[in-house]
């Protein structure tokens, strides 16, 4: 174990505890370690990326409030979800500051935890929907003014599209010709993609506390395939349920990699969509409005379009934000997202019917 990690652990654990640390490969923002005590997983130690999250105090206040709110919620629903504990340092602080100015925090470890990078079973999609739906219900007692917005305009299409147009205008590395088809696609879709922002602005969609980063590897599954915890709460902020539903579908129902270079291999799995929707609406349906549920297919398109725009913008700017493995990597990612959006366009009516089936089944059960 690296000496710096040992020193960090010494600020959280009593002297004499036998520990080991395994760095986890998942996650692109924070540096995360699984901490073993006497050979058994016991904690998650994480270095916060303070370049992304500059307001550490606000972030940690959010984390504490969300965890305590969820813990009170799951206490009324035993056996459904588990909530991590946030561990204080030995001197009673929630964050340890190292000698290099880094910020560290520690959580309890959820026993039997495993993550799923790619959804291969429809039962996993259903379980993921249930867990994220329970999360939405679990934090529904919080109001937007109680949480710090740690990343303003995180899913704002207006902001993302403005950045895209600015990159086009500057064209700093002369990449517009290479991305001509993608630029035309982005411009051709923007008007239809503005439906959700317009409904948020008009108040037709309620502002809720949402997760904002509902990839499936932010869920913890038990050995028997149940989704037992929702993790990575750093982006929990005000937003719409459509952000959470759409981003989960964007990642879960895509049968190929996010950077698949052969767009012919990119497929949209409608059964994953329906399975996730069944779990999500079953858990959060009493909270959701009819308009929210009806817009779930559009939400999947919206979040896919936003990611395509973000990859395209970074490509035009010379790959300043996302780590790339080869020249044109961000353009490949953009093409994959836009291809996925095209598959969703082809199945939008099928998605609408799937939502109708889900709601009809749940209404039948209630009656």
C-alpha positions as CSV (number, residue, x, y, z in Angstrom):
1,X,0.0,0.0,0.0
2,X,1.3,3.5,-0.8
3,X,2.5,5.5,2.1
4,X,0.1,8.4,1.4
5,X,-2.9,6.1,1.6
6,X,-1.7,4.7,4.9
7,X,-1.3,8.2,6.2
8,X,-4.8,9.1,5.1
9,X,-6.2,6.0,6.8
10,X,-4.4,6.9,10.0
11,X,-6.6,10.0,10.2
12,X,-9.8,7.9,10.1
13,X,-8.9,4.7,11.9
14,X,-7.5,3.9,15.3
15,X,-3.8,2.9,15.5
16,X,-3.0,-0.8,15.2
17,X,-5.8,-1.6,12.7
18,X,-4.5,-4.0,10.0
19,X,-5.5,-2.5,6.7
20,X,-4.9,-2.9,3.0
21,X,-6.2,-0.7,0.1
22,X,-7.3,-1.7,-3.4
23,X,-7.7,1.1,-5.9
24,X,-10.9,0.7,-7.9
25,X,-10.9,1.2,-11.6
26,X,-14.4,2.5,-11.9
27,X,-15.1,6.2,-11.8
28,X,-13.6,9.1,-13.8
29,X,-13.8,11.9,-11.4
30,X,-12.7,10.9,-7.9
31,X,-9.9,8.5,-6.9
32,X,-11.4,5.6,-4.9
33,X,-10.0,2.7,-2.8
34,X,-11.6,-0.3,-1.2
35,X,-10.2,-0.6,2.3
36,X,-9.8,-4.0,3.8
37,X,-9.6,-4.5,7.6
38,X,-8.1,-7.9,8.6
39,X,-8.6,-9.0,5.0
40,X,-12.3,-8.1,4.9
41,X,-13.8,-5.1,2.9
42,X,-14.8,-2.5,5.4
43,X,-14.7,1.0,4.0
44,X,-14.5,3.0,0.8
45,X,-11.9,5.7,0.9
46,X,-12.2,8.5,-1.7
47,X,-10.2,11.5,-2.8
48,X,-12.5,14.2,-4.0
49,X,-11.6,15.9,-7.3
50,X,-11.7,19.5,-6.1
51,X,-11.1,20.8,-9.6
52,X,-14.6,19.4,-10.5
53,X,-16.1,20.1,-7.1
54,X,-14.6,23.3,-5.9
55,X,-17.1,23.9,-3.1
56,X,-16.0,21.0,-0.8
57,X,-18.0,22.3,2.2
58,X,-21.2,22.5,0.1
59,X,-20.6,19.1,-1.4
60,X,-20.1,17.5,2.0
61,X,-23.1,19.2,3.4
62,X,-25.2,17.8,0.5
63,X,-23.7,14.4,1.1
64,X,-24.6,14.3,4.8
65,X,-28.1,15.6,4.2
66,X,-28.8,13.2,1.4
67,X,-27.5,10.2,3.3
68,X,-29.4,11.0,6.5
69,X,-32.6,11.6,4.5
70,X,-32.2,8.3,2.6
71,X,-31.4,6.5,5.9
72,X,-34.6,7.7,7.4
73,X,-36.5,6.6,4.3
74,X,-35.1,3.1,4.1
75,X,-35.7,2.5,7.8
76,X,-39.4,2.4,6.9
77,X,-38.7,-0.1,4.0
78,X,-36.5,-2.8,5.6
79,X,-34.7,-5.1,3.2
80,X,-35.1,-2.8,0.2
81,X,-32.1,-0.5,0.0
82,X,-29.0,0.1,2.1
83,X,-27.3,3.4,2.7
84,X,-23.7,3.9,3.3
85,X,-22.5,5.7,6.5
86,X,-20.1,8.6,6.2
87,X,-17.2,8.1,8.5
88,X,-15.7,10.9,10.5
89,X,-12.0,11.4,11.0
90,X,-10.5,10.8,14.5
91,X,-10.7,14.5,15.2
92,X,-14.4,14.7,14.3
93,X,-14.2,16.1,10.8
94,X,-16.0,14.8,7.7
95,X,-13.1,15.4,5.3
96,X,-9.3,15.0,5.8
97,X,-7.0,17.4,4.1
98,X,-3.7,15.9,3.2
99,X,-0.3,17.7,3.0
100,X,-0.7,18.3,-0.8
101,X,-4.0,20.0,-0.4
102,X,-6.1,16.9,-1.3
103,X,-9.5,16.2,0.2
104,X,-10.4,12.7,1.4
105,X,-13.6,11.2,2.8
106,X,-14.6,7.7,3.9
107,X,-17.8,5.6,3.7
108,X,-18.8,2.3,5.1
109,X,-18.6,-0.6,2.7
110,X,-21.8,-2.5,1.7
111,X,-21.2,-6.2,2.1
112,X,-21.5,-8.4,-1.0
113,X,-21.3,-5.3,-3.2
114,X,-20.8,-5.7,-6.9
115,X,-21.3,-3.3,-9.8
116,X,-22.6,-3.9,-13.4
117,X,-20.9,-2.1,-16.2
118,X,-23.1,-3.4,-19.0
119,X,-26.7,-4.6,-18.5
120,X,-27.1,-8.1,-19.9
121,X,-30.2,-9.2,-17.9
122,X,-33.6,-7.6,-18.1
123,X,-34.0,-8.4,-14.4
124,X,-31.0,-6.2,-13.7
125,X,-32.6,-3.4,-15.7
126,X,-35.8,-3.8,-13.6
127,X,-33.9,-3.8,-10.4
128,X,-31.9,-0.7,-11.4
129,X,-35.2,1.1,-12.2
130,X,-36.6,0.1,-8.8
131,X,-33.5,1.4,-7.0
132,X,-33.3,4.7,-8.8
133,X,-37.1,5.1,-8.4
134,X,-36.8,4.5,-4.6
135,X,-33.9,7.0,-4.5
136,X,-36.2,9.7,-6.1
137,X,-38.9,8.9,-3.6
138,X,-36.4,8.7,-0.7
139,X,-35.1,12.3,-1.3
140,X,-38.4,13.8,-2.2
141,X,-38.8,15.4,1.2
142,X,-35.8,17.7,0.4
143,X,-36.3,21.0,-1.3
144,X,-34.0,22.7,-3.8
145,X,-33.0,25.4,-1.4
146,X,-31.6,22.8,1.1
147,X,-28.9,21.7,-1.3
148,X,-25.9,23.5,-2.8
149,X,-25.8,23.4,-6.6
150,X,-22.2,22.1,-6.8
151,X,-22.2,22.0,-10.7
152,X,-24.5,24.7,-12.0
153,X,-26.4,23.9,-15.2
154,X,-25.2,20.3,-15.2
155,X,-27.8,19.1,-17.7
156,X,-28.6,22.4,-19.3
157,X,-29.0,21.9,-23.0
158,X,-29.0,25.7,-23.5
159,X,-25.6,25.9,-21.9
160,X,-24.2,22.9,-23.8
161,X,-25.5,24.0,-27.1
162,X,-24.1,27.5,-26.6
163,X,-20.7,26.0,-25.8
164,X,-21.0,24.0,-29.0
165,X,-21.7,27.0,-31.1
166,X,-18.9,28.9,-29.4
167,X,-16.5,26.1,-30.4
168,X,-17.7,26.2,-33.9
169,X,-17.1,30.0,-34.1
170,X,-13.6,29.8,-32.7
171,X,-12.6,26.5,-34.4
172,X,-9.3,26.6,-32.5
173,X,-7.8,23.4,-34.1
174,X,-9.5,23.5,-37.5
175,X,-11.6,20.4,-37.0
176,X,-14.9,21.5,-38.5
177,X,-14.4,19.8,-41.9
178,X,-13.8,16.4,-40.2
179,X,-17.0,16.7,-38.2
180,X,-19.2,18.3,-40.8
181,X,-21.9,15.5,-40.7
182,X,-22.1,15.6,-36.9
183,X,-22.3,19.4,-36.9
184,X,-25.2,19.2,-39.3
185,X,-26.9,16.5,-37.3
186,X,-26.6,18.5,-34.0
187,X,-28.0,21.6,-35.6
188,X,-30.9,19.7,-37.2
189,X,-32.0,18.2,-33.9
190,X,-31.7,21.1,-31.5
191,X,-35.3,22.5,-31.9
192,X,-36.9,19.1,-31.1
193,X,-34.6,18.5,-28.2
194,X,-35.6,21.8,-26.6
195,X,-39.0,20.4,-25.5
196,X,-37.8,19.4,-22.0
197,X,-35.9,22.6,-21.2
198,X,-39.0,24.6,-22.3
199,X,-41.3,22.6,-20.1
200,X,-38.9,23.0,-17.1
201,X,-38.9,26.8,-17.7
202,X,-42.7,26.9,-18.0
203,X,-43.2,24.9,-14.8
204,X,-44.9,22.0,-16.6
205,X,-42.2,19.7,-15.2
206,X,-41.8,19.8,-11.5
207,X,-38.3,20.6,-10.0
208,X,-37.2,17.7,-7.9
209,X,-34.0,16.6,-6.1
210,X,-32.5,14.0,-8.5
211,X,-29.3,12.0,-8.7
212,X,-28.2,13.4,-12.1
213,X,-25.7,10.6,-12.9
214,X,-27.6,7.4,-13.1
215,X,-25.2,5.1,-14.9
216,X,-25.6,1.5,-13.8
217,X,-22.1,1.4,-12.2
218,X,-23.5,3.8,-9.7
219,X,-25.7,1.0,-8.4
220,X,-24.6,-1.8,-6.0
221,X,-26.0,-5.3,-6.7
222,X,-26.2,-8.2,-4.3
223,X,-24.9,-11.6,-5.3
224,X,-28.5,-12.7,-6.1
225,X,-29.0,-9.8,-8.5
226,X,-30.9,-7.3,-6.4
227,X,-30.0,-3.6,-6.6
228,X,-29.3,-2.8,-3.0
229,X,-27.8,0.7,-3.0
230,X,-27.4,3.9,-4.9
231,X,-23.9,5.4,-4.8
232,X,-22.0,8.4,-6.1
233,X,-24.2,11.1,-4.6
234,X,-21.9,14.1,-5.6
235,X,-24.3,15.3,-8.3
236,X,-27.5,15.1,-6.3
237,X,-29.0,18.5,-7.1
238,X,-32.3,20.1,-8.2
239,X,-33.5,18.9,-11.6
240,X,-36.1,16.7,-13.2
241,X,-36.8,13.0,-13.0
242,X,-36.3,13.0,-16.8
243,X,-32.6,13.6,-16.3
244,X,-32.3,10.4,-14.2
245,X,-34.5,8.2,-16.3
246,X,-33.0,9.4,-19.6
247,X,-29.3,8.9,-18.6
248,X,-30.0,5.5,-17.2
249,X,-31.6,4.4,-20.5
250,X,-28.8,6.1,-22.5
251,X,-26.2,3.9,-20.8
252,X,-28.2,0.7,-20.0
253,X,-30.1,0.2,-23.3
254,X,-27.2,0.8,-25.5
255,X,-26.0,-2.7,-26.6
256,X,-22.5,-1.4,-27.6
257,X,-19.7,0.6,-26.1
258,X,-20.0,4.3,-25.6
259,X,-17.1,4.7,-28.1
260,X,-18.0,2.0,-30.5
261,X,-16.4,3.0,-33.9
262,X,-18.7,0.8,-36.0
263,X,-22.1,2.5,-35.8
264,X,-23.8,-0.5,-37.4
265,X,-23.2,-2.3,-34.2
266,X,-25.0,0.2,-32.1
267,X,-28.4,-1.1,-31.1
268,X,-31.1,0.1,-28.7
269,X,-32.6,-2.6,-26.5
270,X,-36.3,-1.8,-26.1
271,X,-36.7,-4.6,-23.6
272,X,-34.1,-3.0,-21.3
273,X,-36.1,0.3,-21.7
274,X,-39.3,-1.4,-20.7
275,X,-37.8,-3.3,-17.8
276,X,-36.1,-0.3,-16.3
277,X,-39.3,1.8,-16.8
278,X,-41.3,-0.9,-15.0
279,X,-39.1,-0.8,-12.0
280,X,-38.8,3.0,-11.9
281,X,-42.5,3.7,-12.2
282,X,-43.4,0.9,-9.7
283,X,-41.1,2.6,-7.1
284,X,-41.7,6.3,-7.9
285,X,-45.0,6.2,-9.6
286,X,-47.0,7.8,-6.8
287,X,-44.6,10.8,-7.0
288,X,-44.4,11.2,-10.7
289,X,-46.8,13.2,-12.8
290,X,-48.5,11.9,-16.0
291,X,-46.4,14.3,-18.1
292,X,-43.2,13.1,-16.6
293,X,-44.0,9.4,-17.3
294,X,-45.2,10.2,-20.9
295,X,-41.9,12.0,-21.6
296,X,-39.6,9.2,-20.5
297,X,-38.9,8.2,-24.2
298,X,-38.0,11.8,-25.0
299,X,-35.9,11.9,-21.9
300,X,-33.7,9.1,-23.3
301,X,-33.3,11.1,-26.5
302,X,-32.5,14.3,-24.6
303,X,-29.7,12.8,-22.5
304,X,-28.2,11.0,-25.5
305,X,-28.2,14.2,-27.5
306,X,-26.6,16.2,-24.7
307,X,-23.7,13.7,-24.4
308,X,-23.2,13.7,-28.2
309,X,-23.0,17.5,-28.1
310,X,-20.5,17.4,-25.3
311,X,-18.2,15.0,-27.0
312,X,-18.5,17.0,-30.3
313,X,-17.7,20.2,-28.5
314,X,-14.7,18.8,-26.9
315,X,-13.5,17.4,-30.2
316,X,-13.8,20.8,-31.8
317,X,-12.0,22.4,-28.9
318,X,-9.0,20.0,-29.2
319,X,-9.9,17.4,-26.6
320,X,-9.6,19.7,-23.5
321,X,-12.1,18.0,-21.2
322,X,-12.5,14.3,-21.8
323,X,-9.5,11.9,-21.7
324,X,-8.9,10.4,-25.1
325,X,-6.9,7.3,-26.1
326,X,-6.4,8.2,-29.8
327,X,-6.9,11.1,-32.2
328,X,-10.5,11.5,-33.0
329,X,-11.7,9.6,-30.0
330,X,-14.2,12.3,-29.0
331,X,-15.6,12.4,-32.5
332,X,-16.0,8.6,-32.4
333,X,-17.9,9.0,-29.1
334,X,-20.1,11.7,-30.6
335,X,-20.9,9.5,-33.6
336,X,-21.8,6.6,-31.3
337,X,-24.2,8.8,-29.3
338,X,-25.8,10.3,-32.4
339,X,-26.2,6.8,-33.9
340,X,-27.9,5.7,-30.6
341,X,-30.2,8.7,-30.8
342,X,-31.1,7.6,-34.4
343,X,-32.0,4.1,-33.1
344,X,-34.2,5.8,-30.5
345,X,-35.9,7.9,-33.2
346,X,-36.7,4.7,-35.1
347,X,-38.3,3.2,-32.0
348,X,-40.0,6.2,-30.4
349,X,-43.5,4.9,-30.9
350,X,-42.4,1.5,-29.6
351,X,-41.1,3.2,-26.5
352,X,-44.4,5.1,-26.1
353,X,-46.3,1.8,-26.2
354,X,-43.9,0.2,-23.7
355,X,-44.7,3.1,-21.3
356,X,-48.4,2.5,-21.8
357,X,-48.0,-1.2,-21.1
358,X,-46.1,-0.5,-17.9
359,X,-48.6,2.0,-16.6
360,X,-51.6,-0.2,-17.6
361,X,-50.1,-3.2,-15.7
362,X,-49.4,-1.2,-12.6
363,X,-52.9,0.4,-12.7
364,X,-54.4,-3.1,-13.0
365,X,-52.5,-4.2,-9.9
366,X,-53.7,-1.2,-7.9
367,X,-57.3,-1.8,-8.8
